[in-house]
Amino acid sequence: MDELIRWYGAILDEEERIAQAARGHGEGRWRHETAYPNGYVYDGGLQPVVYDESAPSPEEAEHIARHDPARVLRDIEARRELLRVAERAHDYHQTFTNGFASALEGTLRLFALAYADHPGYRSEWAP
């Protein structure tokens, strides 16, 4: 499990780096502007996030807005907390056995599955 924790931590580092860069100088909160027919996504300073001549579809714009850097960073912090708890449970797993450490490991495997196409993922980590 140690290798899974290290690998998943590196994935979160990468996700955080990308989200930090995408948020620019603001908070990184984006919103979907539905007043326009194609749908546009703006940041907190009302600057357009998508610079394409053919704007995203309304569904694409909603998806982009829902995955703004601010939300991604909150999600990363929650997952990092899961890693911290899993590390502590794994350390104690050597001295006592209960379902808690096993459940945490299963949860971590489920979260890691979303990144199964990333380099370094091992098929034995699959839930």
PLY file of the C-alpha trace (Angstrom):
ply
format ascii 1.0
element vertex 127
property float x
property float y
property float z
element edge 126
property int vertex1
property int vertex2
end_header
0.00 0.00 0.00
2.96 2.34 0.57
3.67 2.46 -3.16
0.02 3.18 -3.96
0.02 6.04 -1.44
3.23 7.51 -2.90
1.99 7.14 -6.50
-1.41 8.66 -5.75
0.25 11.50 -3.83
2.34 12.27 -6.93
-0.84 12.28 -9.04
-2.39 14.81 -6.64
0.77 16.95 -6.85
0.38 17.02 -10.64
-3.33 17.83 -10.43
-2.62 20.64 -7.95
0.11 22.12 -10.17
-2.24 22.19 -13.16
-5.15 23.67 -11.17
-2.93 26.34 -9.60
-1.67 27.35 -13.04
-5.20 27.40 -14.48
-6.60 29.64 -11.79
-4.21 32.46 -12.70
-4.04 35.30 -10.22
-7.62 35.00 -8.96
-9.45 32.51 -6.79
-10.07 30.19 -9.71
-13.85 30.21 -9.42
-15.44 29.93 -12.83
-19.08 30.29 -13.83
-21.10 29.17 -16.79
-22.82 32.08 -18.54
-26.07 30.72 -19.97
-27.28 34.01 -21.47
-25.37 33.27 -24.67
-26.51 30.53 -27.05
-23.25 28.55 -27.06
-22.51 29.02 -23.39
-19.41 30.76 -22.11
-17.29 30.27 -19.03
-15.91 33.26 -17.10
-13.58 33.51 -14.15
-14.28 35.53 -11.02
-13.03 38.69 -12.72
-15.50 38.21 -15.59
-12.71 37.33 -17.99
-13.50 34.57 -20.49
-11.78 31.28 -19.68
-12.26 29.69 -23.11
-10.54 31.50 -26.00
-11.87 29.52 -28.93
-13.69 31.03 -31.88
-16.23 28.25 -31.68
-17.40 28.44 -28.09
-18.05 25.22 -26.17
-21.48 23.70 -26.25
-23.66 24.49 -23.22
-22.90 21.02 -21.84
-19.15 21.49 -22.31
-19.29 24.94 -20.75
-21.15 23.58 -17.72
-18.58 20.80 -17.36
-15.69 23.26 -17.55
-17.29 25.57 -14.99
-18.03 22.71 -12.58
-14.38 21.67 -12.69
-12.91 25.08 -12.04
-9.52 25.32 -10.33
-11.05 26.32 -6.99
-13.18 23.14 -6.83
-10.32 20.96 -8.04
-8.05 22.35 -5.32
-10.68 21.65 -2.63
-11.06 18.12 -3.98
-7.29 17.61 -3.93
-7.11 18.70 -0.29
-9.87 16.24 0.63
-8.02 13.44 -1.15
-4.77 14.40 0.57
-6.55 14.04 3.90
-7.67 10.56 2.82
-4.01 9.75 2.10
-2.95 11.03 5.53
-5.58 8.89 7.25
-4.64 5.87 5.11
-0.96 6.29 6.01
-1.77 6.41 9.73
-4.08 3.41 9.48
-1.46 1.48 7.52
1.16 2.22 10.19
-1.16 0.89 12.92
-2.27 -2.06 10.82
0.87 -3.93 11.89
-0.19 -3.93 15.54
-3.94 -4.40 15.35
-6.36 -5.57 12.74
-9.79 -4.17 12.12
-11.88 -3.32 9.11
-10.94 0.37 9.20
-7.50 0.05 7.54
-8.91 -2.35 4.98
-11.80 0.00 4.18
-9.41 2.92 3.76
-7.23 0.92 1.41
-10.30 -0.04 -0.62
-11.37 3.60 -0.79
-7.92 4.69 -1.91
-7.94 2.00 -4.61
-11.26 3.36 -5.87
-9.94 6.92 -6.07
-6.76 5.75 -7.80
-8.82 3.86 -10.39
-9.78 7.19 -11.96
-6.10 7.52 -12.93
-5.64 3.97 -14.26
-4.48 5.39 -17.60
-1.61 7.33 -15.97
1.95 6.01 -16.07
2.85 3.99 -13.02
-0.63 2.65 -12.27
-0.54 -1.04 -11.43
-3.36 -3.41 -12.28
-3.08 -5.04 -8.83
-4.25 -1.75 -7.31
-7.64 -2.13 -9.00
-10.45 -2.65 -6.49
0 1
1 2
2 3
3 4
4 5
5 6
6 7
7 8
8 9
9 10
10 11
11 12
12 13
13 14
14 15
15 16
16 17
17 18
18 19
19 20
20 21
21 22
22 23
23 24
24 25
25 26
26 27
27 28
28 29
29 30
30 31
31 32
32 33
33 34
34 35
35 36
36 37
37 38
38 39
39 40
40 41
41 42
42 43
43 44
44 45
45 46
46 47
47 48
48 49
49 50
50 51
51 52
52 53
53 54
54 55
55 56
56 57
57 58
58 59
59 60
60 61
61 62
62 63
63 64
64 65
65 66
66 67
67 68
68 69
69 70
70 71
71 72
72 73
73 74
74 75
75 76
76 77
77 78
78 79
79 80
80 81
81 82
82 83
83 84
84 85
85 86
86 87
87 88
88 89
89 90
90 91
91 92
92 93
93 94
94 95
95 96
96 97
97 98
98 99
99 100
100 101
101 102
102 103
103 104
104 105
105 106
106 107
107 108
108 109
109 110
110 111
111 112
112 113
113 114
114 115
115 116
116 117
117 118
118 119
119 120
120 121
121 122
122 123
123 124
124 125
125 126
